[in-house]
């Protein structure tokens, strides 16, 4: 696999892989961030104005906002104005050294610039070329702009939130971007696996709407999958209004007293006044899950959070204390396993959320900070690409 020997290869499962990354915001960059953590050399290509995520959240200096710094960590960075032929030629030279080309531009836009799949394959025949789109090119919504909020709306998230809360609402995380990013990651890796076995590259398309529709319909398809449908397309337990953290005397606790083993243990230990044979089996409780949640809610009000945690943990019932996202940085478990990785940057130390997967032979790690705009232009566009310039020039004649 292509990797210029002037760049030190890390010890990760993707070490030796070179990725040309023309993605922006979160969908594509999240996929390539994981590739970088796993050892790939990811070269992020940005326009002169930079990726929008440089500016949408705060950071120690302008242009290095928190989201940008996180999803672009460990990448190389070049700035190219692809409206200029000289910069397009520089990108062609980089492509000639690459294993993966991934972008999040609209299909017509990337084609106008001369970097559609056929054009890129002409430079590097075995390349894996991944398109990150909002909607498939095969459907009527091809080239329609897409953002996390609009995709959440179209795949049904606000609808099911409304079934739970009485009013439609988004979930408080950019779920569509991140789920689609994970799809882009595994799809690219599968194409690379095919190339490893056959030597054959290919084009891959990953779309936010289709990814999130698949994601939502795992459980929410429910009885709507059958002909004729047996239920509406939602999973009733997930949208039950009483499904929420239980309020205690002094806070809240999350607990799932769901299967028969956990239910019987809870009833025997707590002996709530409403316990009866009508709740004896999972099937019985599932038919009246809202009532069950309501009765449990009344019971949880009788003790403190810590008292409930002590009781539930002794019974091996899944439970957790509610914590904020700020508290994750002080979480005992995460700190015990060394989850956070501190990296020195020009802007000072950054404490990154680390790699959530573990490999016994080729562990991933945060390779370094996110690039400043165009920081690697000199090295990558002169030293690295000069060796392939004659071949590219010859092909263009």
C-alpha positions in Angstrom: 0.0 0.0 0.0 1.2 3.5 -0.8 2.9 5.5 1.9 5.7 7.9 1.4 8.7 6.7 3.3 9.5 10.2 4.6 6.4 9.9 6.9 6.7 7.7 9.9 4.1 4.9 10.0 2.4 4.3 13.3 1.7 0.9 14.8 -2.0 0.7 13.9 -4.1 -1.8 11.9 -4.3 0.8 9.0 -0.6 1.7 9.1 0.7 2.1 5.5 -2.6 3.4 4.1 -2.8 6.8 2.5 -6.2 8.5 2.4 -7.0 11.7 0.5 -9.8 13.4 2.4 -11.9 16.0 0.7 -14.7 15.8 3.3 -15.9 18.5 5.6 -18.1 19.2 8.7 -18.6 15.9 10.6 -20.0 13.0 8.4 -16.8 12.4 6.4 -14.2 13.8 8.8 -15.5 11.4 11.6 -14.9 8.4 9.3 -11.4 9.6 8.4 -10.6 10.6 12.0 -11.0 6.9 13.0 -8.8 5.9 10.0 -6.1 8.3 11.3 -6.5 6.9 14.9 -6.0 3.5 13.4 -2.7 4.4 11.7 -3.7 5.6 8.2 -2.0 8.7 6.9 -4.9 11.0 6.2 -4.3 14.1 4.1 -7.1 16.6 4.7 -7.6 18.8 1.6 -9.3 22.2 2.4 -10.3 25.2 0.3 -8.7 28.6 1.1 -11.6 29.4 3.5 -11.1 26.1 5.4 -13.6 23.6 6.7 -16.7 25.2 8.3 -16.2 23.3 11.5 -13.1 25.5 12.2 -15.5 28.3 13.0 -18.7 26.8 14.5 -17.4 26.0 18.0 -14.9 27.7 20.3 -11.2 27.0 20.7 -8.1 28.6 22.0 -7.5 30.4 18.7 -9.7 31.4 15.8 -10.1 28.6 13.2 -9.4 25.8 15.6 -12.9 25.1 17.1 -13.5 22.1 19.3 -15.4 20.0 16.8 -12.8 20.6 14.0 -9.9 19.8 16.3 -11.5 16.5 17.5 -12.7 15.0 14.2 -9.5 16.1 12.3 -6.9 15.0 14.9 -3.9 13.2 13.6 -4.3 14.3 10.0 -2.0 16.0 7.6 -3.4 19.2 6.1 -3.1 20.9 2.7 -4.9 23.9 1.4 -5.8 23.8 -2.3 -8.0 26.1 -4.4 -9.4 23.5 -6.8 -10.8 26.2 -9.1 -7.1 26.7 -10.1 -5.5 24.3 -12.5 -2.2 24.4 -10.7 -3.9 23.2 -7.5 -5.9 20.5 -9.3 -2.6 19.2 -10.7 -1.2 19.1 -7.2 -4.2 17.0 -6.1 -3.8 14.6 -9.0 -0.2 14.0 -7.9 -1.4 13.2 -4.4 -4.0 10.9 -5.7 -1.4 8.9 -7.6 0.2 8.0 -4.2 -3.1 7.1 -2.4 -5.1 4.1 -1.5 -8.4 5.9 -0.7 -10.1 9.0 -2.0 -13.1 10.2 0.0 -15.1 13.3 -0.5 -18.4 14.9 0.6 -19.0 17.3 -2.3 -22.2 17.0 -4.4 -21.8 14.7 -7.4 -22.1 17.5 -10.0 -19.6 19.7 -8.2 -16.8 17.1 -7.8 -17.3 16.1 -11.5 -17.0 19.8 -12.6 -13.6 19.9 -10.8 -12.5 16.8 -12.6 -12.3 14.4 -9.6 -15.3 12.1 -10.2 -14.6 8.4 -9.9 -13.6 7.8 -13.5 -11.2 10.7 -13.5 -9.6 9.6 -10.2 -9.4 5.9 -11.4 -7.6 7.0 -14.5 -4.8 8.3 -12.2 -4.9 5.4 -9.7 -6.7 2.3 -11.1 -6.9 0.4 -7.8 -8.1 3.2 -5.7 -11.1 2.9 -3.3 -13.3 6.0 -4.0 -15.9 6.8 -1.4 -18.7 9.3 -2.0 -20.3 10.8 1.1 -23.7 12.2 0.1 -27.0 13.2 1.7 -29.1 11.0 -0.7 -28.3 8.3 -3.2 -27.6 9.4 -6.8 -30.0 6.7 -7.9 -33.1 8.5 -6.5 -35.1 11.7 -7.1 -33.3 13.5 -4.2 -29.9 13.2 -5.7 -27.8 16.4 -5.2 -30.3 17.7 -2.6 -28.5 19.4 0.2 -28.6 17.6 3.6 -27.7 18.4 7.2 -28.1 16.5 10.4 -31.4 18.3 11.3 -33.1 17.7 8.0 -32.0 14.0 7.9 -33.2 13.5 11.4 -36.6 14.9 10.3 -36.8 12.7 7.2 -35.8 9.5 8.9 -38.4 9.8 11.7 -36.5 10.9 14.8 -38.6 14.0 15.6 -41.7 11.9 15.0 -40.8 9.2 17.5 -39.5 11.8 19.9 -43.0 13.4 19.6 -44.6 10.1 20.5 -42.6 10.0 23.7 -42.6 13.7 24.6 -45.8 15.0 23.1 -44.1 17.3 20.6 -41.6 16.5 17.8 -38.0 17.3 18.6 -34.4 16.5 17.5 -32.2 14.3 19.6 -29.5 16.5 21.3 -26.6 15.1 19.3 -25.7 15.2 15.6 -26.7 11.6 15.3 -27.2 11.5 11.5 -23.7 12.8 10.8 -22.0 10.4 13.2 -24.0 7.3 12.2 -23.4 8.0 8.5 -19.7 8.5 9.3 -19.5 5.1 10.8 -21.1 3.7 7.7 -18.6 5.4 5.5 -15.8 3.9 7.6 -16.9 0.3 7.4 -17.9 0.6 3.7 -14.5 1.9 2.8 -12.8 -0.8 4.9 -14.9 -3.5 3.1 -13.8 -2.1 -0.3 -10.2 -2.2 0.9 -10.6 -5.8 2.0 -11.9 -6.7 -1.4 -8.9 -4.9 -3.0 -6.6 -6.8 -0.7 -8.0 -10.1 -2.0 -8.4 -9.2 -5.7 -6.3 -6.1 -6.4 -9.4 -4.4 -7.6 -10.5 -0.9 -6.5 -14.0 0.3 -6.7 -16.4 3.2 -6.1 -18.4 3.3 -2.9 -21.5 5.5 -2.1 -22.6 6.2 1.5 -25.6 8.4 2.1 -27.0 10.0 5.3 -30.7 9.4 4.5 -30.3 5.7 3.7 -27.9 5.1 6.6 -30.2 6.8 9.1 -33.4 5.1 7.6 -31.6 1.7 8.1 -30.5 2.7 11.6 -34.0 3.9 12.7 -35.8 0.9 11.2 -33.8 -1.7 13.2 -36.4 -1.6 15.9 -38.9 0.9 14.7 -39.9 -1.1 11.6 -41.6 -3.5 14.0 -44.8 -4.9 12.6 -44.8 -2.6 9.6 -42.4 -5.0 7.9 -45.0 -7.6 7.5 -47.7 -8.0 4.9 -50.2 -6.9 6.0 -48.7 -4.7 8.8 -49.4 -5.9 12.3 -48.5 -2.6 14.0 -47.5 0.9 13.1 -43.8 1.5 12.4 -42.5 2.2 15.9 -41.3 0.2 18.9 -43.8 1.0 21.6 -41.4 0.6 24.6 -38.9 3.0 23.1 -41.5 5.8 22.6 -43.4 5.3 25.9 -43.7 8.7 27.7 -42.8 7.1 31.1 -39.5 5.8 29.7 -37.2 8.2 31.3 -34.6 8.3 34.2 -36.4 7.6 37.5 -36.6 10.5 39.9 -35.3 9.7 43.4 -35.4 11.5 46.7 -32.3 13.5 45.7 -31.7 13.1 41.9 -32.2 10.6 39.2 -31.1 7.1 38.3 -31.3 5.1 35.1 -32.3 1.5 35.5 -33.8 -1.3 33.2 -35.7 -3.8 35.2 -36.9 -5.6 32.1 -36.3 -9.3 31.8 -37.9 -11.9 34.1 -34.7 -12.5 36.0 -34.2 -8.9 36.9 -37.9 -8.3 37.5 -38.2 -11.2 40.0 -35.0 -10.1 41.8 -36.3 -6.5 42.1 -39.8 -7.5 43.4 -38.3 -10.0 45.9 -35.9 -7.4 47.3 -38.1 -4.3 47.3 -41.5 -5.8 47.6 -43.4 -2.9 46.1 -47.1 -2.7 47.1 -48.3 -2.9 43.5 -46.5 -6.2 42.7 -48.9 -8.9 41.4 -49.2 -11.8 39.0 -50.4 -9.5 36.2 -46.7 -8.3 35.9 -45.2 -11.8 36.3 -43.8 -12.3 32.8 -42.0 -10.1 30.2 -44.8 -10.6 27.7 -47.4 -9.4 30.3 -45.3 -6.4 31.2 -44.6 -5.5 27.5 -48.3 -5.2 26.8 -48.6 -2.5 29.5 -45.2 -1.1 29.6 -46.4 2.5 30.2 -48.2 1.4 33.4 -45.1 -0.6 34.5 -42.8 2.4 34.1 -45.3 4.6 35.9 -45.4 2.3 38.9 -41.6 1.9 39.0 -41.4 5.7 38.9 -43.5 6.0 42.1 -41.3 3.4 43.8 -38.0 5.1 43.0 -39.2 8.3 44.7 -38.9 6.5 48.0 -35.1 6.3 48.2 -32.0 8.3 47.4 -30.0 7.8 44.3 -27.2 6.1 46.1 -29.5 3.8 48.0 -31.0 2.7 44.7 -27.6 2.2 43.1 -26.5 0.0 46.0 -29.7 -2.1 45.8 -29.7 -2.5 42.0 -26.0 -3.3 41.7 -26.3 -5.9 44.4 -29.1 -7.5 42.3 -27.0 -7.2 39.1 -29.7 -5.0 37.5 -28.3 -2.6 34.9 -28.3 0.9 36.4 -26.4 4.1 36.3 -26.2 7.5 37.9 -27.0 10.4 35.5 -24.0 12.5 34.6 -23.4 15.4 32.3 -21.0 15.5 29.4 -18.6 17.6 31.5 -18.5 14.8 34.0 -17.3 12.3 31.4 -13.9 13.9 31.6 -13.7 12.9 35.3 -15.3 9.5 35.0 -13.6 6.9 37.1 -13.9 4.1 34.6 -12.7 6.1 31.6 -9.7 7.5 33.5 -8.8 4.1 34.9 -8.5 2.6 31.4 -6.6 5.7 30.0 -9.4 6.6 27.7 -8.4 10.3 27.3 -5.2 11.1 25.5 -3.5 14.5 26.1 -1.7 15.9 23.0 0.5 19.0 23.0 -0.4 21.4 20.3 0.6 24.9 19.3 -2.4 26.2 21.1 -1.6 24.3 24.3 -2.5 20.8 25.6 -5.7 19.1 24.3 -7.4 16.3 26.1 -8.9 14.2 23.4 -11.5 11.4 23.9 -9.4 8.5 22.9 -9.8 5.4 20.7 -12.9 3.3 21.9 -11.7 0.0 20.4 -8.8 -2.2 21.6 -6.4 -4.3 19.5 -3.9 -6.7 21.2 -1.3 -6.4 18.3 -2.0 -3.1 16.5 -3.6 -0.7 18.9 -4.8 2.7 17.6 -4.1 6.0 19.3 -4.6 9.7 18.8 -1.7 10.4 16.5 -1.5 14.2 17.0 -3.3 17.5 16.7 -5.6 18.6 14.0 -3.8 20.5 11.2 -3.8 24.3 10.9 -5.0 25.4 7.5 -2.4 24.4 4.9 0.2 23.4 7.4 1.7 20.6 5.2 1.5 22.3 1.8 5.3 22.6 1.6 6.2 19.1 2.4 3.3 17.2 0.7 3.0 19.3 -2.4 6.8 19.4 -3.2 8.7 16.6 -1.6 6.0 13.9 -1.6 4.4 14.6 -5.0 7.5 15.5 -7.0 8.3 11.8 -7.6 5.0 11.2 -9.4 4.9 14.4 -11.4 6.5 12.9 -14.6 3.9 10.1 -14.6 0.9 12.4 -14.2 2.3 14.8 -16.8 2.8 11.9 -19.2 -0.8 10.8 -18.8 -2.2 14.2 -19.5 -0.5 14.6 -22.8 
